[in-house]
Every structure is written in C-alpha cells, then in structure tokens.
Amino acid sequence: MVDSVQRVHRTTPEAAVRMDDEPKAWLDVGMLAASGLPRTRIATLLFLALDFLFLLTSSGRVRTMDEVSVDFQAESLVMRGSTAVPQAVAANYFYGKVDRRGQPRAPYGEGQAILVAPWHVVARMLRAVLPGIPARSKDLFVDVVVTSSSATFAALAAALAFWIFCGLGIDIKTATVAALMLALGTPLFAYSAWFFSEPLAAALLLGTALVLFTGGEPCSTGLAALAGVLLGVTVWVRPSHIIAVPVFFLALLIRDREKSIRAAITLAGVVVIFGGAYLLRNQIYFGNPLDFGYPQVAEGGKHLNSFETPLATGLYGFLLSPGKSVFLFVPLVLLAIPGVFRLAKRNVGLAIVAGGTPLIYLLFFARYTQWEGGYCVGPRYLVPAIALLCLGLGPVLADATPQIRKLAAVLFVAGMLVQVVSVATSFMEDQTTGRYYDARWNYRMEYSSIRGQASLLLHYLASSKPARMNFGYDRWFVFLAKGGVTRGVLAVGIVFELAGLGFFFWRLRKALAELADSGSPHPANLPDDMLTEAKMAEPARG
C-alpha cells in the first residue's frame, strides 16, 4: 500500500512539497486508504435502504399538471413509441402546444419520460398478472408504480452524495450520516413521494459533480464527456437546468487551470450537442428552435413562462416567506452554507458548484413569473441546487465540535419533521382551497403549507371517519384501498417494502459497525509510515 502511495505522488511531486498543496496531498492519502474499504457496499446498502423507505412513504399519486404531462409522455412512449399526449386532450388535462403535424405535445423535454419508461412497463406487467385490482383502479395502480421512480432517484442522489463525501477523504461513517441528513432532512425526502422531476435532476447534478471532481486531477476527457452527458440529460429533463452548466464549466477551469482546458472544452462540447438536439426538436415540432412548446397563457391568462416577478419579491419568497423559505424547509442549510467554505479547503471545484449553483438558481427563479412552482411544497425549483449545497454538510460534520454536532442534530430533526408533515397529507387538499392562490392565480405570500398540512394531519388523526378519495393520508396503500384493491395485494406490498427497509437498514448498520471495528479511512487511523512516506500535513482546521 505504501508503494502505491509513493507511485502516485511521484507522478505529481509538487503536491508533496508545495505548501499550498499540503491539504491536497492529505486528501490523496485519505482517498487511497478509503478505496480499500467497502465504500461500494455501504453506498449500495444506503441506496437500497432509502429506496425502500421512500417507496413506503410514497404518495403514489400523479396529480399536478407537470406530473400528469410527463406521465402521459412516458405512457405514450411505451404504448405508441411517441411522446405526443393525445390522452391529455381526451382527459381535458392538456398543457402544452399542438405541433406542426397536429400532435399535442407537453412543454417538457423527453428526458424524464424516457428514464421512467421502465417503470411504466413494469407497472403494466404487474397489473396484468396481479389479482384483486378492479378495472377502475388499474390506472391508479400504474400511477403508484410510476411515482415510485422518484423514490429511486432520491435514494440515488443520497448515495451519490455519499460517494462524493468519501472522495473528499471524509470517513465513511461521517459520510453516511451526512448523506442521510441530505436524504431525510431536506425536501429531497418530500419530493421522493411525488412525480416531479426534482429528484431526478438532483441525482443527475450530483452525478455530474461526482464524475468531474472526485475522479482525480486533472479531469480526464473521458470523465468530462460522461459529465457532459449527465448535464445534457438534465437539460432534456427541464431546459431551465442549462443555467447550471456554466457553473460546472467554470469550476473545472478554476480548479485545474490550464490542465483542464481540454476537459472543459469536452464538457461544453457534449452539452452543446445535447442543447443543439433540443433546439432541433423545437424546430421539428413547432417550427422555431426557441419555441419550447409552452402555451402563451395559463391559469387566469397569466404568462407563466416569463420573468415578470420583481427580484425582491422572488427573493423574499424563497428566503423569508412561510410557504417557500429555504430556511424553513431546509434548516440544514444553516450548516451547509458555512460548510461550503470548509469544502473549498478540500476541493475548490466542488465548493464552487455547491455554492454557485444554488445562487444561480435562486437569482434565476426569483425572477420567474411562476417562481412558487405551481401547486407544490416548499421551494420546488431550488431542490436540485439545495442537494448540491448540502455537500457542505460533509466537511462540517467531519470537523465538528460537540456543539456543532448537537446543532446539526437539532437542524436535522427539524428538517425531517417538516418533510414528514409535508408528505403525511395531500398538499393539493390544502392548496386548492383558495389559501394558496388568489382569484387571479397569484401566489399568496402569507400561505404556509407547514401550518396548513399540520392542521390537516391533526384533523385526520383525531377523526375516525374515513376520508374521501384524494383526501386524508397521502399514501399509496391508502388510495389503492379506497380504489377497491384487495387487502391481500396491499398486504403483500406493504410487507415487502417493510421487509426490505428493515433488512437493508440492518445490513447498513452492521456494515458500519464492522467498519468502525476495523478502523476507518480517517487520517487519525492511517499508519504513521503511510503519512511519512507521502510527506503529509493535516489541513488546517478552520
């Protein structure tokens, strides 16, 4: 092992002798030592445990216009080999434009629809063979399975964050705790229960960060191309994510300087190919590369896809309003923000992405006309950027004093309670009462989903009267039971998910315990000869 460390540092001798690169050398050894430990096993167990948890807490419902549109796209892709949505017109639930061939099109890229198509296939296969599903609930059953894709994407995002933390030289136990905080203490948890695109976008952006900034310095052109594909797919999920591309590009250039020019050009080139293909799609469908298929007006005659919101209004909404404040829905950002500065000591490229992307998203969507995100919970449009910001949690926890650990625990519990309240009952039940939008479809800044959904939860806990369909507890098994699905089928599903949750969390805990017994890749546990041979200096504690 020592020989391998020596070989690595002989290829970059300046990393061992320059004072500015001492933290980098320390991280190199931490990463090499960690590579011999079962990170893959921990990451896999973490992913599976969270996936089963999110499956159990999934709403299983496809309700808002954004969710329904993508659901119809995926259904059409599986059934007809097209992403046109004539069924949306038939259901009087069409939002988009008719293309030049007379086909109704949703105003979103096909990225999410293509990626969730396997869930549609599985749903139809299960629906065909499982007994006890009445005809009126067959579409509802498909919705349950398709919505579960968000659970998988959210769990994947947390697992990718874990890999990033390990790549920073953070010990595996701390990396696991930080990843669990991201998964359960932020809106990633809440959005795992619905069919919005935010969990998928978060996973793609975290995957890009992992590929670009933990794969070695300088970044190879192959990894840069892979990162470009991930960013390109993100743009095809929602074209607004193009605003993240310059941040990744600049972060790569700043971290590696002239060594990264080829990689940066490769990254940009691949994204340009995906972006050009999207513009060609627009030209083919609508005769204009800049026509993305959004209707001119929506509810109340509003131009939703414009930038008419005053910047101060949007900033107030995202930062201070009771219904959308980042600090209310993600209390952990109070640690993540200062954590970005600690992150910069370990990896300046990641720090730029973790700090710059949320800022760009905040400024962009604060001017967006429908900045509140339509019917939804919390700062929906910022969720993928928040996932990147929470990369600052790893360095904070790694260097935490007992007081900081206590604060982190308090903020985590507070954030998780907010998510639990958000997914316990239907946000649509609370928001379609006139408290969310006024008569002109303007968002009411005084609205609070935390207060509104907490009231609903208390109401249903105290009531013995069964709630009507689409009301009450927002769980897939509740709605399927109301739809007439037999208890036997529901029991099998619940037992399967509970068993998976218990088994994989038990295995995860056992693996972490075994890791602690054998020592972790924290510098304090590395052999003295390894530290000496690599000419290491532990980075300064800030």
C-alpha positions in Angstrom: 0.0 0.0 0.0 2.8 2.4 0.8 4.5 1.6 -2.5 1.2 2.6 -4.3 1.1 5.9 -2.4 4.7 6.6 -3.4 4.0 5.9 -7.0 1.0 8.3 -7.0 3.0 11.1 -5.5 6.0 10.6 -7.8 3.7 11.5 -10.7 2.8 14.8 -9.0 5.8 15.7 -6.9 4.7 19.3 -6.5 1.7 18.1 -4.5 4.0 16.9 -1.7 6.4 19.8 -1.4 4.3 23.0 -2.1 2.8 24.4 1.0 -0.4 25.3 -0.9 -0.9 21.7 -1.9 -0.4 20.1 1.5 -4.2 19.7 2.1 -4.5 18.1 -1.4 -1.8 15.5 -0.5 -3.5 14.7 2.7 -6.7 14.1 0.9 -4.9 11.9 -1.7 -3.9 9.5 1.0 -7.3 9.6 2.7 -8.9 8.7 -0.7 -6.4 5.9 -1.4 -6.9 4.4 2.0 -10.7 4.7 1.7 -10.5 2.9 -1.7 -9.5 -0.3 0.1 -12.7 -0.1 2.3 -16.1 -1.3 1.2 -17.5 2.0 0.1 -19.4 0.3 -2.7 -21.1 -2.0 -0.2 -22.0 0.9 2.0 -23.3 3.0 -0.9 -25.4 0.1 -2.2 -26.9 -0.6 1.2 -27.6 3.1 1.8 -29.3 3.3 -1.6 -31.4 0.2 -1.1 -32.4 1.2 2.5 -33.5 4.7 1.4 -35.2 3.4 -1.7 -37.4 1.0 0.4 -38.1 3.8 2.9 -39.2 6.2 0.1 -41.3 3.5 -1.5 -43.2 3.0 1.7 -43.7 6.8 2.2 -44.6 7.4 -1.5 -47.9 9.1 -2.2 -48.4 7.0 -5.4 -50.4 9.8 -6.9 -49.9 11.8 -10.2 -51.9 15.0 -9.7 -50.4 18.3 -10.8 -50.2 19.3 -14.4 -46.4 18.9 -14.5 -46.7 15.3 -13.2 -49.6 14.3 -15.4 -47.9 15.7 -18.5 -44.7 13.6 -18.0 -46.8 10.6 -17.1 -48.7 10.8 -20.4 -45.4 11.3 -22.2 -44.0 8.1 -20.7 -47.2 6.2 -21.3 -47.3 7.2 -25.0 -43.6 6.3 -25.4 -44.3 2.8 -24.1 -47.6 2.2 -25.8 -47.1 4.1 -29.2 -43.4 4.8 -29.5 -44.2 8.6 -29.4 -44.2 11.2 -26.7 -47.2 13.0 -28.1 -50.0 13.2 -25.5 -53.4 12.8 -27.1 -54.7 11.2 -24.0 -54.2 14.5 -22.2 -56.5 16.2 -24.6 -59.1 13.4 -24.2 -58.9 13.8 -20.4 -59.2 17.6 -20.7 -55.9 17.9 -18.9 -53.7 19.2 -21.7 -51.0 21.8 -21.1 -48.7 22.5 -24.0 -49.0 23.1 -27.7 -50.0 21.3 -30.9 -47.1 20.6 -33.1 -46.9 21.2 -36.9 -48.3 17.7 -37.5 -51.3 18.3 -35.3 -49.9 16.2 -32.4 -50.4 17.6 -28.8 -47.1 18.0 -27.1 -46.2 18.6 -23.5 -43.8 21.5 -22.9 -41.0 19.4 -21.4 -38.1 17.6 -22.8 -38.4 13.8 -23.2 -35.6 13.1 -20.6 -37.7 12.2 -17.7 -40.3 10.3 -19.8 -37.6 8.1 -21.3 -35.9 7.4 -17.9 -39.2 6.4 -16.2 -40.5 4.3 -19.1 -39.2 1.1 -17.5 -41.5 1.8 -14.5 -44.4 2.1 -16.9 -43.5 -1.3 -18.4 -43.2 -3.0 -15.0 -46.5 -1.4 -13.9 -48.4 -2.8 -16.8 -46.8 -6.2 -16.4 -47.8 -6.3 -12.7 -51.2 -5.0 -13.4 -51.8 -7.9 -15.9 -50.8 -10.7 -13.5 -51.8 -9.5 -10.0 -55.3 -10.4 -8.8 -57.5 -8.2 -6.8 -57.1 -5.0 -8.9 -60.6 -3.8 -10.1 -60.8 -2.2 -13.6 -61.5 1.3 -12.1 -58.2 1.2 -10.2 -55.8 -0.2 -12.9 -54.7 3.3 -13.9 -54.3 4.2 -10.2 -52.1 1.2 -9.8 -49.9 2.2 -12.7 -49.5 5.7 -11.1 -48.3 4.1 -7.9 -45.5 2.2 -9.7 -44.5 5.1 -11.9 -44.4 7.6 -9.0 -42.0 5.2 -7.2 -39.4 6.2 -9.7 -38.9 9.4 -7.7 -38.2 7.3 -4.6 -35.4 5.6 -6.5 -34.0 8.8 -7.9 -34.0 10.4 -4.4 -32.2 7.4 -2.9 -29.7 7.5 -5.8 -29.0 11.2 -5.1 -28.2 10.4 -1.5 -25.9 7.5 -2.5 -24.1 9.8 -4.9 -23.6 12.4 -2.2 -22.1 9.6 0.0 -19.6 8.8 -2.8 -18.7 12.5 -3.1 -18.1 12.7 0.7 -15.9 9.7 0.6 -14.0 11.1 -2.3 -13.2 14.1 -0.2 -11.4 11.9 2.3 -14.2 12.0 4.8 -14.5 8.8 6.8 -17.3 6.5 5.8 -19.4 6.8 8.9 -19.5 10.6 8.7 -20.2 10.4 5.0 -23.1 8.1 5.7 -24.5 10.5 8.3 -24.2 13.5 6.0 -25.9 11.6 3.2 -28.7 10.5 5.5 -29.2 14.2 6.5 -29.5 15.1 2.9 -31.9 12.3 2.2 -34.2 12.8 5.2 -33.7 16.4 6.4 -34.3 18.2 3.1 -37.1 18.4 0.5 -35.5 15.5 -1.3 -37.4 13.4 1.1 -40.7 15.1 0.4 -40.2 15.1 -3.4 -39.4 11.4 -3.3 -43.1 10.9 -2.7 -44.3 12.7 -5.8 -43.7 12.5 -9.6 -42.0 15.9 -10.0 -38.7 15.9 -11.9 -36.6 17.4 -9.0 -35.3 14.1 -7.5 -34.1 13.0 -10.9 -32.4 16.4 -11.6 -30.8 16.3 -8.2 -29.3 12.8 -8.9 -28.1 13.9 -12.3 -26.4 17.1 -10.9 -24.8 15.2 -8.1 -23.6 12.5 -10.5 -22.0 15.3 -12.6 -20.2 16.6 -9.5 -19.0 13.1 -8.6 -17.6 12.5 -12.1 -15.9 15.8 -12.5 -14.5 16.5 -9.1 -13.7 13.2 -7.4 -12.2 11.3 -10.3 -8.7 12.7 -10.0 -6.9 15.9 -11.0 -6.8 16.9 -13.7 -10.1 15.6 -15.0 -9.7 13.3 -18.0 -11.6 13.9 -21.2 -13.5 10.7 -20.8 -14.9 11.7 -17.5 -15.6 15.2 -18.8 -17.6 13.6 -21.7 -19.5 11.5 -19.2 -20.3 14.6 -17.1 -21.4 16.4 -20.3 -23.8 13.5 -21.0 -25.3 13.8 -17.5 -25.7 17.6 -17.8 -27.2 17.1 -21.3 -29.8 14.7 -19.9 -30.6 17.1 -17.1 -31.3 19.8 -19.8 -33.6 17.3 -21.6 -35.4 16.8 -18.3 -36.0 20.5 -18.0 -34.3 23.0 -20.2 -34.0 25.5 -17.4 -31.2 23.4 -15.9 -29.0 24.8 -18.6 -28.1 27.5 -16.0 -26.1 25.0 -14.1 -23.7 24.3 -17.0 -21.6 27.5 -16.7 -21.1 26.8 -13.0 -19.7 23.3 -13.6 -17.6 24.6 -16.6 -16.0 27.5 -14.6 -15.5 25.3 -11.5 -13.5 22.8 -13.6 -11.4 25.6 -15.1 -10.7 27.3 -11.8 -9.8 24.0 -10.0 -7.4 22.6 -12.7 -6.5 25.8 -14.6 -4.6 25.1 -17.8 -4.6 21.4 -17.2 -8.4 21.3 -17.6 -8.8 23.2 -20.9 -9.3 20.0 -22.9 -11.7 18.5 -20.4 -13.6 21.8 -20.1 -14.0 22.0 -23.9 -15.1 18.4 -24.0 -17.7 19.1 -21.3 -19.0 22.1 -23.1 -19.0 20.4 -26.4 -21.1 17.4 -25.2 -23.6 19.8 -23.6 -23.8 21.8 -26.8 -24.6 18.7 -28.7 -27.5 17.9 -26.3 -28.6 21.5 -26.3 -28.5 21.7 -30.1 -30.5 18.5 -30.3 -33.1 20.1 -28.1 -33.3 23.2 -30.3 -33.7 20.9 -33.3 -36.5 19.1 -31.5 -38.2 22.5 -31.1 -37.7 23.3 -34.8 -39.2 20.0 -35.9 -42.2 20.2 -33.6 -43.0 23.9 -33.6 -41.1 25.5 -36.5 -38.9 27.6 -34.2 -35.9 26.4 -32.2 -36.7 28.8 -29.4 -40.3 27.6 -29.1 -40.3 25.1 -26.3 -43.9 24.2 -26.5 -45.3 26.2 -23.6 -48.7 27.7 -24.1 -48.9 31.5 -24.3 -51.0 31.8 -21.2 -52.3 29.5 -18.5 -54.4 30.0 -15.4 -56.0 33.4 -15.2 -54.5 34.4 -18.5 -51.0 34.6 -16.9 -47.8 34.3 -18.9 -46.3 31.7 -16.6 -43.1 31.1 -18.5 -41.8 34.7 -18.4 -39.8 36.7 -16.0 -42.2 39.3 -14.6 -41.7 38.7 -10.9 -39.7 41.6 -9.2 -36.4 40.2 -8.0 -37.1 41.4 -4.4 -40.4 39.6 -4.4 -38.9 36.3 -5.5 -36.0 36.6 -3.1 -38.4 37.3 -0.2 -40.5 34.3 -1.2 -37.5 31.9 -1.4 -35.8 33.2 1.7 -38.4 34.5 4.1 -41.9 33.6 3.2 -43.7 31.0 5.4 -44.6 28.8 2.5 -41.4 28.7 0.4 -38.5 29.8 2.6 -35.4 27.7 2.2 -34.5 28.2 5.8 -37.9 26.8 7.0 -37.9 23.8 4.6 -34.2 23.1 4.8 -32.8 24.2 8.2 -29.6 22.3 7.5 -28.6 25.0 5.0 -27.6 27.0 8.1 -24.7 24.5 8.4 -24.3 23.7 4.7 -23.5 27.4 3.8 -20.5 27.7 6.1 -19.7 24.2 5.2 -19.0 25.3 1.6 -16.0 27.3 2.8 -14.6 24.2 4.5 -15.4 22.3 1.3 -13.2 24.7 -0.6 -10.2 23.6 1.5 -10.7 20.1 0.3 -11.9 20.6 -3.3 -12.3 24.1 -4.7 -14.2 22.9 -7.7 -16.9 21.2 -5.7 -17.1 24.2 -3.5 -17.8 26.4 -6.5 -20.5 24.1 -7.7 -22.0 23.7 -4.2 -22.1 27.4 -3.6 -22.5 28.8 -7.0 -25.3 26.6 -8.4 -27.8 27.5 -5.6 -27.0 31.2 -6.0 -27.6 31.0 -9.8 -30.9 29.0 -9.3 -32.0 31.5 -6.6 -31.5 34.6 -8.8 -32.9 32.9 -11.9 -36.1 31.6 -10.4 -36.7 34.6 -8.2 -37.5 36.5 -11.4 -39.6 33.7 -12.9 -43.2 34.5 -13.1 -44.4 31.3 -11.5 -41.5 31.2 -9.1 -43.5 29.3 -6.5 -43.5 26.2 -8.7 -47.3 25.8 -9.1 -49.0 23.5 -6.6 -46.2 22.0 -4.6 -44.4 22.1 -1.3 -41.6 24.5 -0.4 -39.0 25.9 -2.8 -39.6 23.3 -5.5 -37.4 24.8 -8.2 -34.4 25.1 -5.9 -34.5 21.4 -4.7 -31.7 20.1 -7.1 -29.5 23.1 -6.2 -30.2 22.5 -2.5 -28.9 19.0 -2.9 -25.6 20.4 -4.2 -25.4 23.0 -1.4 -25.7 20.2 1.1 -22.4 18.9 0.0 -21.1 21.4 2.6 -22.5 19.1 5.3 -19.8 16.6 4.9 -16.8 18.8 5.8 -18.8 20.4 8.6 -19.6 17.1 10.2 -16.0 15.8 9.6 -14.5 18.7 11.6 -17.5 19.2 14.0 -17.1 20.1 17.7 -19.6 18.5 20.1 -21.6 21.8 20.0 -21.8 21.7 16.2 -22.9 18.0 16.3 -25.7 18.9 18.6 -26.7 21.8 16.4 -26.6 19.5 13.4 -28.9 17.0 15.1 -31.4 19.7 16.0 -31.5 21.1 12.5 -31.8 17.6 11.0 -34.7 16.7 13.3 -36.4 20.0 12.5 -36.0 19.5 8.7 -37.2 15.9 8.9 -40.3 16.9 10.8 -41.1 19.4 8.1 -40.8 16.7 5.4 -42.9 14.3 7.4 -45.7 16.9 7.7 -45.4 17.6 4.0 -45.9 14.0 2.9 -48.4 12.9 5.5 -51.3 14.5 3.8 -52.0 15.8 0.3 -50.6 19.3 -0.4 -53.3 19.5 -3.1 -56.0 19.1 -0.5 -54.6 22.0 1.4 -53.7 24.3 -1.5 -56.8 24.0 -3.7 -59.0 25.8 -1.0 -58.1 29.4 -2.1 -55.3 29.8 0.5 -52.5 29.1 -2.0 -53.6 31.3 -5.0 -55.9 34.2 -5.1 -58.7 34.7 -7.6 -56.2 35.9 -10.2 -53.8 32.9 -9.7 -51.3 35.0 -7.8 -49.5 33.2 -5.0 -50.5 34.3 -1.6 -47.2 35.2 0.2 -48.7 34.6 3.6 -49.6 30.9 2.9 -47.9 28.3 5.0 -48.0 24.6 3.9 -46.4 23.6 7.2 -49.3 25.1 9.2 -51.9 24.0 6.7 -50.8 20.4 6.4 -50.1 20.1 10.1 -53.7 21.1 10.7 -54.9 18.5 8.2 -52.8 15.8 9.8 -54.1 16.6 13.3 -57.6 16.6 11.9 -57.3 13.2 10.4 -55.5 11.8 13.4 -58.4 12.9 15.6 -61.2 11.8 13.2 -62.5 8.2 13.0 -64.4 9.0 9.8 -62.8 7.7 6.6 -61.6 10.4 4.3 -62.9 10.6 0.7 -60.8 9.6 -2.3 -58.0 12.1 -2.8 -58.3 13.3 0.8 -56.7 12.1 4.0 -53.4 10.3 4.5 -51.3 10.7 1.3 -50.0 7.1 1.0 -50.2 4.7 -2.0 -51.8 1.9 0.0 -54.5 4.3 1.4 -55.6 5.3 -2.1 -55.4 1.8 -3.6 -57.6 0.5 -0.7 -60.1 3.3 -1.4 -60.0 2.3 -5.1 -61.0 -1.3 -4.2 -57.7 -3.1 -4.5 -57.9 -6.2 -2.2 -56.2 -6.2 1.2 -54.2 -9.2 0.2 -52.4 -7.4 -2.6 -51.8 -4.4 -0.4 -50.6 -6.5 2.5 -48.0 -8.2 0.2 -46.8 -4.8 -1.0 -46.5 -3.3 2.5 -44.8 -6.4 3.9 -42.3 -6.5 1.0 -41.4 -2.8 1.5 -41.2 -3.1 5.3 -39.0 -6.2 5.0 -36.7 -4.5 2.5 -36.5 -1.4 4.7 -35.7 -3.4 7.8 -33.2 -5.8 6.2 -31.2 -3.2 4.3 -31.0 -0.7 7.2 -29.9 -3.6 9.5 -27.2 -4.6 7.0 -26.1 -1.0 6.7 -25.8 -0.6 10.4 -24.0 -3.9 10.6 -21.6 -2.9 7.9 -20.9 0.4 9.6 -20.2 -1.3 12.9 -17.8 -3.7 11.2 -16.1 -0.8 9.6 -15.7 1.0 12.9 -14.2 -2.1 14.5 -11.6 -2.4 11.7 -10.8 1.3 11.6 -12.0 3.9 9.1 -10.1 5.9 6.5 -9.8 8.9 8.7 -6.3 10.4 8.8 -6.1 9.5 12.5 -6.4 5.8 11.6 -3.8 5.8 8.9 -0.4 4.2 9.6 2.4 6.5 10.6 4.6 5.2 7.8 2.0 6.0 5.2 1.7 9.5 6.4 5.5 9.9 6.5 6.1 8.4 3.0 3.5 10.7 1.5 5.0 13.7 3.2 1.7 14.7 4.6 0.4 17.6 6.5 -3.1 17.6 8.0 -5.0 20.5 6.6 -5.6 23.4 8.9 -8.8 23.4 10.9 -11.0 26.4 10.2 
